[in-house]
Amino acid sequence: MDTSQWNDYEAPFRLAGPVHFVGTRHLAVFLIHTPQGHILIDGGMPSTAPVIEKSIRELGFKPEDIRILLTTQAHFDHVGSHAHFKKLSGARVEAMKGDATLLRDGGKSDYLFGNAADFHFPRVAVDRVLADGDIVTLGGVRLTARHTPGHTPGSATYDMLINEGGTVYRVVFAASTTVNPGTRLVKNESYPG
């Protein structure tokens, strides 16, 4: 897998309401700004941290003000910078049941990629294990966590309501819709559930 361009800078921008894109040309990362700090959804690869930091600062925010780190799936290209941002900001890591163990062991227990060192990432402590329907709140923002396994056992989708110019929208941060080659969903399943 060629990941050489996954850290290519993409100018950050506000999507709608408090939601901003702070990812790269190839990896989506979202910052949700609140008066009490920020929520970061996904975080790219370990080497993506400086690019995300730069983007957050360009928007006029401080990465040190991140209070919650979320992920849609616990693979190196989504959680690789979580340990960095937790150390920088003291943010709480909240992860869906099924992926919490992967975050804690740096991907070494992944049913598919556990033996592939290139897919490992810095271990990070999980402060809250989420279940389907749990609410993540910060500074007036409410995200509903939806367990959407397939890509990983704890893949998660988050949704929230925003008000943009007097119109209320439901914003969805979707988990990866692909199923990795080699994953078995029926008969001798790769993982329970």
C-alpha positions as protocol buffer text, in pm:
chain_id: "A"
residue {
  index: 1
  type: MET
  ca { x: 0 y: 0 z: 0 }
}
residue {
  index: 2
  type: ASP
  ca { x: 148 y: 336 z: -106 }
}
residue {
  index: 3
  type: THR
  ca { x: 82 y: 591 z: 167 }
}
residue {
  index: 4
  type: SER
  ca { x: 344 y: 841 z: 47 }
}
residue {
  index: 5
  type: GLN
  ca { x: 86 y: 1106 z: -45 }
}
residue {
  index: 6
  type: TRP
  ca { x: -150 y: 1058 z: 249 }
}
residue {
  index: 7
  type: ASN
  ca { x: 9 y: 1349 z: 435 }
}
residue {
  index: 8
  type: ASP
  ca { x: -23 y: 1596 z: 146 }
}
residue {
  index: 9
  type: TYR
  ca { x: -145 y: 1930 z: 282 }
}
residue {
  index: 10
  type: GLU
  ca { x: -500 y: 2040 z: 200 }
}
residue {
  index: 11
  type: ALA
  ca { x: -608 y: 2388 z: 307 }
}
residue {
  index: 12
  type: PRO
  ca { x: -842 y: 2369 z: 608 }
}
residue {
  index: 13
  type: PHE
  ca { x: -1191 y: 2513 z: 586 }
}
residue {
  index: 14
  type: ARG
  ca { x: -1519 y: 2547 z: 775 }
}
residue {
  index: 15
  type: LEU
  ca { x: -1780 y: 2302 z: 648 }
}
residue {
  index: 16
  type: ALA
  ca { x: -2087 y: 2426 z: 837 }
}
residue {
  index: 17
  type: GLY
  ca { x: -2167 y: 2542 z: 1188 }
}
residue {
  index: 18
  type: PRO
  ca { x: -1881 y: 2444 z: 1420 }
}
residue {
  index: 19
  type: VAL
  ca { x: -1746 y: 2172 z: 1187 }
}
residue {
  index: 20
  type: HIS
  ca { x: -1411 y: 2224 z: 1012 }
}
residue {
  index: 21
  type: PHE
  ca { x: -1202 y: 2008 z: 779 }
}
residue {
  index: 22
  type: VAL
  ca { x: -841 y: 1980 z: 905 }
}
residue {
  index: 23
  type: GLY
  ca { x: -730 y: 1668 z: 720 }
}
residue {
  index: 24
  type: THR
  ca { x: -504 y: 1604 z: 425 }
}
residue {
  index: 25
  type: ARG
  ca { x: -571 y: 1560 z: 56 }
}
residue {
  index: 26
  type: HIS
  ca { x: -622 y: 1186 z: 116 }
}
residue {
  index: 27
  type: LEU
  ca { x: -739 y: 1153 z: 478 }
}
residue {
  index: 28
  type: ALA
  ca { x: -1043 y: 1318 z: 635 }
}
residue {
  index: 29
  type: VAL
  ca { x: -1004 y: 1471 z: 980 }
}
residue {
  index: 30
  type: PHE
  ca { x: -1269 y: 1695 z: 1136 }
}
residue {
  index: 31
  type: LEU
  ca { x: -1246 y: 1954 z: 1412 }
}
residue {
  index: 32
  type: ILE
  ca { x: -1563 y: 2056 z: 1593 }
}
residue {
  index: 33
  type: HIS
  ca { x: -1513 y: 2387 z: 1772 }
}
residue {
  index: 34
  type: THR
  ca { x: -1703 y: 2465 z: 2093 }
}
residue {
  index: 35
  type: PRO
  ca { x: -1661 y: 2740 z: 2353 }
}
residue {
  index: 36
  type: GLN
  ca { x: -1522 y: 2473 z: 2589 }
}
residue {
  index: 37
  type: GLY
  ca { x: -1264 y: 2329 z: 2350 }
}
residue {
  index: 38
  type: HIS
  ca { x: -1259 y: 2106 z: 2045 }
}
residue {
  index: 39
  type: ILE
  ca { x: -1356 y: 1757 z: 1938 }
}
residue {
  index: 40
  type: LEU
  ca { x: -1127 y: 1592 z: 1682 }
}
residue {
  index: 41
  type: ILE
  ca { x: -1275 y: 1310 z: 1475 }
}
residue {
  index: 42
  type: ASP
  ca { x: -1008 y: 1082 z: 1327 }
}
residue {
  index: 43
  type: GLY
  ca { x: -645 y: 1181 z: 1309 }
}
residue {
  index: 44
  type: GLY
  ca { x: -466 y: 1031 z: 1012 }
}
residue {
  index: 45
  type: MET
  ca { x: -138 y: 845 z: 1037 }
}
residue {
  index: 46
  type: PRO
  ca { x: 124 y: 911 z: 1307 }
}
residue {
  index: 47
  type: SER
  ca { x: 313 y: 1129 z: 1057 }
}
residue {
  index: 48
  type: THR
  ca { x: -1 y: 1334 z: 990 }
}
residue {
  index: 49
  type: ALA
  ca { x: 6 y: 1513 z: 1328 }
}
residue {
  index: 50
  type: PRO
  ca { x: 211 y: 1817 z: 1211 }
}
residue {
  index: 51
  type: VAL
  ca { x: -17 y: 1869 z: 912 }
}
residue {
  index: 52
  type: ILE
  ca { x: -329 y: 1858 z: 1132 }
}
residue {
  index: 53
  type: GLU
  ca { x: -171 y: 2093 z: 1386 }
}
residue {
  index: 54
  type: LYS
  ca { x: -86 y: 2340 z: 1109 }
}
residue {
  index: 55
  type: SER
  ca { x: -442 y: 2328 z: 974 }
}
residue {
  index: 56
  type: ILE
  ca { x: -598 y: 2380 z: 1317 }
}
residue {
  index: 57
  type: ARG
  ca { x: -375 y: 2684 z: 1378 }
}
residue {
  index: 58
  type: GLU
  ca { x: -450 y: 2826 z: 1032 }
}
residue {
  index: 59
  type: LEU
  ca { x: -819 y: 2830 z: 1128 }
}
residue {
  index: 60
  type: GLY
  ca { x: -729 y: 3036 z: 1436 }
}
residue {
  index: 61
  type: PHE
  ca { x: -771 y: 2752 z: 1685 }
}
residue {
  index: 62
  type: LYS
  ca { x: -521 y: 2581 z: 1914 }
}
residue {
  index: 63
  type: PRO
  ca { x: -464 y: 2205 z: 1905 }
}
residue {
  index: 64
  type: GLU
  ca { x: -387 y: 2230 z: 2277 }
}
residue {
  index: 65
  type: ASP
  ca { x: -759 y: 2303 z: 2322 }
}
residue {
  index: 66
  type: ILE
  ca { x: -871 y: 1963 z: 2192 }
}
residue {
  index: 67
  type: ARG
  ca { x: -1078 y: 1803 z: 2470 }
}
residue {
  index: 68
  type: ILE
  ca { x: -1214 y: 1485 z: 2303 }
}
residue {
  index: 69
  type: LEU
  ca { x: -1057 y: 1252 z: 2046 }
}
residue {
  index: 70
  type: LEU
  ca { x: -1295 y: 1025 z: 1851 }
}
residue {
  index: 71
  type: THR
  ca { x: -1241 y: 781 z: 1569 }
}
residue {
  index: 72
  type: THR
  ca { x: -1456 y: 620 z: 1305 }
}
residue {
  index: 73
  type: GLN
  ca { x: -1222 y: 315 z: 1294 }
}
residue {
  index: 74
  type: ALA
  ca { x: -909 y: 206 z: 1476 }
}
residue {
  index: 75
  type: HIS
  ca { x: -661 y: 171 z: 1191 }
}
residue {
  index: 76
  type: PHE
  ca { x: -328 y: 355 z: 1163 }
}
residue {
  index: 77
  type: ASP
  ca { x: -463 y: 600 z: 903 }
}
residue {
  index: 78
  type: HIS
  ca { x: -744 y: 714 z: 1136 }
}
residue {
  index: 79
  type: VAL
  ca { x: -593 y: 701 z: 1486 }
}
residue {
  index: 80
  type: GLY
  ca { x: -220 y: 734 z: 1419 }
}
residue {
  index: 81
  type: SER
  ca { x: -200 y: 1082 z: 1575 }
}
residue {
  index: 82
  type: HIS
  ca { x: -429 y: 1019 z: 1874 }
}
residue {
  index: 83
  type: ALA
  ca { x: -141 y: 954 z: 2116 }
}
residue {
  index: 84
  type: HIS
  ca { x: 27 y: 1275 z: 1999 }
}
residue {
  index: 85
  type: PHE
  ca { x: -283 y: 1489 z: 2046 }
}
residue {
  index: 86
  type: LYS
  ca { x: -368 y: 1328 z: 2380 }
}
residue {
  index: 87
  type: LYS
  ca { x: -20 y: 1415 z: 2506 }
}
residue {
  index: 88
  type: LEU
  ca { x: -35 y: 1769 z: 2361 }
}
residue {
  index: 89
  type: SER
  ca { x: -380 y: 1859 z: 2492 }
}
residue {
  index: 90
  type: GLY
  ca { x: -472 y: 1612 z: 2765 }
}
residue {
  index: 91
  type: ALA
  ca { x: -784 y: 1524 z: 2561 }
}
residue {
  index: 92
  type: ARG
  ca { x: -1006 y: 1229 z: 2651 }
}
residue {
  index: 93
  type: VAL
  ca { x: -999 y: 943 z: 2403 }
}
residue {
  index: 94
  type: GLU
  ca { x: -1346 y: 797 z: 2352 }
}
residue {
  index: 95
  type: ALA
  ca { x: -1376 y: 486 z: 2137 }
}
residue {
  index: 96
  type: MET
  ca { x: -1649 y: 242 z: 2044 }
}
residue {
  index: 97
  type: LYS
  ca { x: -1649 y: -98 z: 2210 }
}
residue {
  index: 98
  type: GLY
  ca { x: -1463 y: -329 z: 1973 }
}
residue {
  index: 99
  type: ASP
  ca { x: -1195 y: -73 z: 1886 }
}
residue {
  index: 100
  type: ALA
  ca { x: -1088 y: 33 z: 2236 }
}
residue {
  index: 101
  type: THR
  ca { x: -849 y: -263 z: 2266 }
}
residue {
  index: 102
  type: LEU
  ca { x: -690 y: -179 z: 1931 }
}
residue {
  index: 103
  type: LEU
  ca { x: -619 y: 176 z: 2049 }
}
residue {
  index: 104
  type: ARG
  ca { x: -469 y: 48 z: 2372 }
}
residue {
  index: 105
  type: ASP
  ca { x: -233 y: -196 z: 2198 }
}
residue {
  index: 106
  type: GLY
  ca { x: -147 y: 12 z: 1891 }
}
residue {
  index: 107
  type: GLY
  ca { x: -329 y: -218 z: 1650 }
}
residue {
  index: 108
  type: LYS
  ca { x: -139 y: -531 z: 1747 }
}
residue {
  index: 109
  type: SER
  ca { x: -458 y: -727 z: 1821 }
}
residue {
  index: 110
  type: ASP
  ca { x: -624 y: -638 z: 1489 }
}
residue {
  index: 111
  type: TYR
  ca { x: -780 y: -957 z: 1352 }
}
residue {
  index: 112
  type: LEU
  ca { x: -648 y: -882 z: 1003 }
}
residue {
  index: 113
  type: PHE
  ca { x: -343 y: -656 z: 1038 }
}
residue {
  index: 114
  type: GLY
  ca { x: -210 y: -743 z: 1384 }
}
residue {
  index: 115
  type: ASN
  ca { x: 99 y: -912 z: 1243 }
}
residue {
  index: 116
  type: ALA
  ca { x: 178 y: -627 z: 1000 }
}
residue {
  index: 117
  type: ALA
  ca { x: 407 y: -377 z: 1176 }
}
residue {
  index: 118
  type: ASP
  ca { x: 339 y: -115 z: 907 }
}
residue {
  index: 119
  type: PHE
  ca { x: -21 y: -102 z: 1029 }
}
residue {
  index: 120
  type: HIS
  ca { x: 65 y: -44 z: 1395 }
}
residue {
  index: 121
  type: PHE
  ca { x: 41 y: 300 z: 1557 }
}
residue {
  index: 122
  type: PRO
  ca { x: 137 y: 459 z: 1892 }
}
residue {
  index: 123
  type: ARG
  ca { x: -67 y: 309 z: 2174 }
}
residue {
  index: 124
  type: VAL
  ca { x: -309 y: 542 z: 2348 }
}
residue {
  index: 125
  type: ALA
  ca { x: -517 y: 504 z: 2664 }
}
residue {
  index: 126
  type: VAL
  ca { x: -893 y: 502 z: 2617 }
}
residue {
  index: 127
  type: ASP
  ca { x: -1079 y: 711 z: 2873 }
}
residue {
  index: 128
  type: ARG
  ca { x: -1434 y: 612 z: 2776 }
}
residue {
  index: 129
  type: VAL
  ca { x: -1560 y: 306 z: 2592 }
}
residue {
  index: 130
  type: LEU
  ca { x: -1869 y: 394 z: 2389 }
}
residue {
  index: 131
  type: ALA
  ca { x: -2170 y: 178 z: 2311 }
}
residue {
  index: 132
  type: ASP
  ca { x: -2427 y: 223 z: 2037 }
}
residue {
  index: 133
  type: GLY
  ca { x: -2643 y: 527 z: 2113 }
}
residue {
  index: 134
  type: ASP
  ca { x: -2406 y: 689 z: 2363 }
}
residue {
  index: 135
  type: ILE
  ca { x: -2392 y: 1068 z: 2356 }
}
residue {
  index: 136
  type: VAL
  ca { x: -2064 y: 1260 z: 2337 }
}
residue {
  index: 137
  type: THR
  ca { x: -2104 y: 1618 z: 2462 }
}
residue {
  index: 138
  type: LEU
  ca { x: -1886 y: 1925 z: 2484 }
}
residue {
  index: 139
  type: GLY
  ca { x: -1974 y: 2295 z: 2494 }
}
residue {
  index: 140
  type: GLY
  ca { x: -2330 y: 2253 z: 2368 }
}
residue {
  index: 141
  type: VAL
  ca { x: -2237 y: 2003 z: 2094 }
}
residue {
  index: 142
  type: ARG
  ca { x: -2404 y: 1660 z: 2112 }
}
residue {
  index: 143
  type: LEU
  ca { x: -2283 y: 1373 z: 1897 }
}
residue {
  index: 144
  type: THR
  ca { x: -2464 y: 1041 z: 1894 }
}
residue {
  index: 145
  type: ALA
  ca { x: -2232 y: 741 z: 1856 }
}
residue {
  index: 146
  type: ARG
  ca { x: -2358 y: 463 z: 1629 }
}
residue {
  index: 147
  type: HIS
  ca { x: -2187 y: 124 z: 1628 }
}
residue {
  index: 148
  type: THR
  ca { x: -2136 y: 40 z: 1259 }
}
residue {
  index: 149
  type: PRO
  ca { x: -1899 y: -259 z: 1251 }
}
residue {
  index: 150
  type: GLY
  ca { x: -1763 y: -395 z: 926 }
}
residue {
  index: 151
  type: HIS
  ca { x: -1437 y: -219 z: 859 }
}
residue {
  index: 152
  type: THR
  ca { x: -1328 y: -280 z: 1219 }
}
residue {
  index: 153
  type: PRO
  ca { x: -1520 y: -444 z: 1505 }
}
residue {
  index: 154
  type: GLY
  ca { x: -1577 y: -105 z: 1665 }
}
residue {
  index: 155
  type: SER
  ca { x: -1627 y: 116 z: 1362 }
}
residue {
  index: 156
  type: ALA
  ca { x: -1840 y: 412 z: 1462 }
}
residue {
  index: 157
  type: THR
  ca { x: -2053 y: 669 z: 1287 }
}
residue {
  index: 158
  type: TYR
  ca { x: -2138 y: 994 z: 1465 }
}
residue {
  index: 159
  type: ASP
  ca { x: -2424 y: 1230 z: 1396 }
}
residue {
  index: 160
  type: MET
  ca { x: -2515 y: 1573 z: 1527 }
}
residue {
  index: 161
  type: LEU
  ca { x: -2749 y: 1861 z: 1456 }
}
residue {
  index: 162
  type: ILE
  ca { x: -2615 y: 2200 z: 1355 }
}
residue {
  index: 163
  type: ASN
  ca { x: -2781 y: 2531 z: 1287 }
}
residue {
  index: 164
  type: GLU
  ca { x: -2649 y: 2702 z: 976 }
}
residue {
  index: 165
  type: GLY
  ca { x: -2814 y: 3034 z: 896 }
}
residue {
  index: 166
  type: GLY
  ca { x: -3138 y: 2940 z: 1070 }
}
residue {
  index: 167
  type: THR
  ca { x: -3167 y: 2598 z: 905 }
}
residue {
  index: 168
  type: VAL
  ca { x: -3105 y: 2286 z: 1113 }
}
residue {
  index: 169
  type: TYR
  ca { x: -2902 y: 2011 z: 946 }
}
residue {
  index: 170
  type: ARG
  ca { x: -2807 y: 1662 z: 1057 }
}
residue {
  index: 171
  type: VAL
  ca { x: -2435 y: 1611 z: 1001 }
}
residue {
  index: 172
  type: VAL
  ca { x: -2306 y: 1254 z: 978 }
}
residue {
  index: 173
  type: PHE
  ca { x: -1944 y: 1147 z: 1019 }
}
residue {
  index: 174
  type: ALA
  ca { x: -1963 y: 803 z: 859 }
}
residue {
  index: 175
  type: ALA
  ca { x: -1750 y: 501 z: 934 }
}
residue {
  index: 176
  type: SER
  ca { x: -1569 y: 344 z: 639 }
}
residue {
  index: 177
  type: THR
  ca { x: -1816 y: 159 z: 424 }
}
residue {
  index: 178
  type: THR
  ca { x: -1565 y: -91 z: 290 }
}
residue {
  index: 179
  type: VAL
  ca { x: -1499 y: -435 z: 430 }
}
residue {
  index: 180
  type: ASN
  ca { x: -1131 y: -528 z: 421 }
}
residue {
  index: 181
  type: PRO
  ca { x: -1033 y: -820 z: 195 }
}
residue {
  index: 182
  type: GLY
  ca { x: -1007 y: -1132 z: 406 }
}
residue {
  index: 183
  type: THR
  ca { x: -1281 y: -1028 z: 649 }
}
residue {
  index: 184
  type: ARG
  ca { x: -1552 y: -1288 z: 697 }
}
residue {
  index: 185
  type: LEU
  ca { x: -1893 y: -1156 z: 804 }
}
residue {
  index: 186
  type: VAL
  ca { x: -2077 y: -1490 z: 797 }
}
residue {
  index: 187
  type: LYS
  ca { x: -1964 y: -1848 z: 863 }
}
residue {
  index: 188
  type: ASN
  ca { x: -1651 y: -1846 z: 1077 }
}
residue {
  index: 189
  type: GLU
  ca { x: -1681 y: -1470 z: 1128 }
}
residue {
  index: 190
  type: SER
  ca { x: -1361 y: -1270 z: 1166 }
}
residue {
  index: 191
  type: TYR
  ca { x: -1496 y: -1126 z: 1490 }
}
residue {
  index: 192
  type: PRO
  ca { x: -1819 y: -1166 z: 1689 }
}
residue {
  index: 193
  type: GLY
  ca { x: -2113 y: -946 z: 1596 }
}
